[in-house]
Amino acid sequence: MKPNIRLNNGLHALCKHAAIFVSGAYCLTAPVSAQTTAEDEVIELSPFEVRADRDRGYIATTQISATRLQTEIRELPFFLSVVTPELIRDTGADTLDSMLRFVPGVQQRPQQAFYDTGFFMRGQEVNFIFRDGLRLFRSPAPDNVERVEVLKGPAAVLYGESAPGGGINFISKLPRWDNIASVELRADSFGYFSSLVDVNSVVRENNVAARMVVSGGYGDGWHDLETRRHWMVAPSVTFRYAPGSQLTLSLEHFENYRRNHLNNGFFAWNGPDDVGGVAPDGSSMRPIGIHPSMRMTDNPFANSYYDEFNTMLIGDLQHRFSQWITYRGVVAYSRGQAETAGAVVNDRPMRTNGAGGTLIDADVLNGQVMRVTTNFNSEAVLRNEVVLSNDRNSPIYVRTLLGMDYIDARFRLRRMANENRFNASTVGQQPFYLAYNARTGERFGLAVPGAVNLRDQELVTQTYEGNKRYGYYAISQIRMLNDDLNLLLGVRHHRLDRTNLANNTAVGKTSATTPQFGVSYNITAEITAFASYSESFRPQLGNDARGNPFSPLQGEGFDFGVKVSLLDDRVIGTISAFENTLTGLIRSDFSFQRPDGTFGGAFSSGEERSRGIDIDLMVEPFRGWQTILGVTFLDTEILSNTQQPQLVGLRTINSAKFYATAWTRYNFRETIEGLWIGGGISHVGGNRVTRYSWAFENSSYTLFDIAAGYSTEIGGLGVSAQINLRNVFDKNYFVHEAFPGRPRDLAISLRVEF
């Protein structure tokens, strides 16, 4: 049992001052349902919010991501998975990708920095993720994520620029209407130590709830010689000015620093014992394999760093004008910077290959040179939405969301000049080609030791661009036939204006209109059939080799299936068949000759298709035992590639044929109260193409996790301890290309609730 006591007077004083501060603002909200506080005060919840405290363990019944309105998951004509707070805690998830470990068909797509994590879903890249429904250039802080909703299939009507594979919405820890406080200490077997403080307080007399989430950590990473640290602060306050009125302000500031974190790509190996084969594109290059004695933690060249800091401020105002009209306004501003640098070499002498003068190693391909890249991003968002509805008891109930988005985004990229030139002709001319073996102290490359300042302004080129995005959308939910038939109709108009901010000149404009249709029907009280069609749209910046703007990425998707809720909601599941198509992919043409006589160029000519079956199942055989199961069967194919027709018919990059996940937890309610055990399995089946020109594929793998925890009460405080052993059998595997997966690690945590 969790204690629920009033927090100290200092925090309540803070909340009172917050109430005074915002009392002059005009606050807008819309109630929909009621929740009771510890003091038995009725709190009206907004239809724009979904509360994690309504979840039952791993089972969630409502969502916000598919319609931007609180809606029963069973009514949705889409495939949607929810990762609840309890599942995040039990699995020991400490990164964004680990939170999605047990969602079927979702794969990590790591970036060079190993932190700005992207994803593959339904065989296609998910280029943007969302925080509280807002698109992000950068990842939110994992310690401030309370819930994750994963929507499969195109979702451009609500989210604008998005991927046909789906959207991932990370929901933040915002104020609640109860008093909670917890402190958590965590450590893993690699030597990383962290802490998390989460405090929420309600000031009843002023109807104010305030929350503060703070975390920090320092220690070693799982790569050899890697060190890292982070810290995060996330205050938020919700103020109920009057019945039907609400203002929520939230801030998140997150900093992350890593040293010696890159494996440097030396896994692509061309030695006498190579295990490669013929490249998927039929090229005749020598086969590339994975070094047979490689360890996932190997990191002989640790000359890399990654510095990141992000700040995001959100103001959310809501108001119910009448029983039929509700308004919401959101203002958000985010600003972030990330700088990364690294080199890709090895511990053998380097030499020219005698052909083009390129300096390479005889046994290691995929070589790169020292490089520094810095990204600056800022984004201002204004969103206005109105919900119109008629009487809920009418034979035909209609709820319509009308909305407008305006986004002013600015992007600056700074990178080292000529960073990819590494050949004999530049010897002595480019002083920034340097590699350093942190283990032995040896230096390699063309630079004199100590001669390179990676932040030297003279070594840098930059791009500075601004984008203004406009979105106008409408979505209607229609219920009829005693709520057995549910229709969803939506449309969005997109517009993008690009500007070169370096000289303040217009670059170009892009626009499109995307529809969305869906229907669900309750065949019985336990079984619902559904079908949907939706589209996605994403402009692509830049011009092709002929100087023409790249075509936008456009996708369309079909879903149809059934949802079940059996045995008094002890078995809840969704099975869906889907087909997604994506056109306008940028592809390279290495035979294209430029006017200056050089070869190579990029064009938006690619088309891909993915289709398959998704299954998501949550089972609670009896109270105290919950299990989630997920399966994805996936078939992908390249339908068109004008520049490289030999790729047509091949599977898409990094798409497996079969995914299976399972996690279970059992509480010893009768024998040892407070004790629980759990475990999970995740399987990626079928070889995955790494790159079409590489002569090896990443093979199948299966990972096992186990966990245990114990909760009790000591001196009126709730105390819990937990242990997680991940990748129990220390499986070597690759999540994408030559990026290794996390090896076996042991994590322990101690949590005290006040």
Beta strands, then each sheet from edge to edge (+ up, - down):
strand 1: 33-36
strand 2: 42-45
strand 3: 62-63
strand 4: 71-72
strand 5: 80-83
strand 6: 106-109
strand 7: 118-121
strand 8: 124-126
strand 9: 129-131
strand 10: 134-136
strand 11: 145-152
strand 12: 166-172
strand 13: 180-188
strand 14: 192-203
strand 15: 208-220
strand 16: 227-239
strand 17: 245-259
strand 18: 268-269
strand 19: 289-290
strand 20: 305-320
strand 21: 325-344
strand 22: 351-352
strand 23: 359-360
strand 24: 368-389
strand 25: 397-416
strand 26: 434-436
strand 27: 443-445
strand 28: 460-480
strand 29: 485-500
strand 30: 505-522
strand 31: 527-538
strand 32: 553-566
strand 33: 571-593
strand 34: 599-622
strand 35: 625-640
strand 36: 658-667
strand 37: 675-685
strand 38: 688-689
strand 39: 697-698
strand 40: 701-714
strand 41: 717-726
strand 42: 734-736
strand 43: 739-740
strand 44: 745-753
sheet 1: 1+ 2-
sheet 2: 3+ 4-
sheet 3: 5+ 11- 12+ 9+ 10-
sheet 4: 6+ 7- 8+
sheet 5: 13+ 14- 15+ 16- 17+ 20- 21+ 24- 25+ 28- 29+ 30- 31+ 32- 33+ 34- 35+ 36- 37+ 40- 41+ 44- 13+
sheet 6: 18+ 19-
sheet 7: 22+ 23-
sheet 8: 26+ 27-
sheet 9: 38+ 39-
sheet 10: 42+ 43-
end
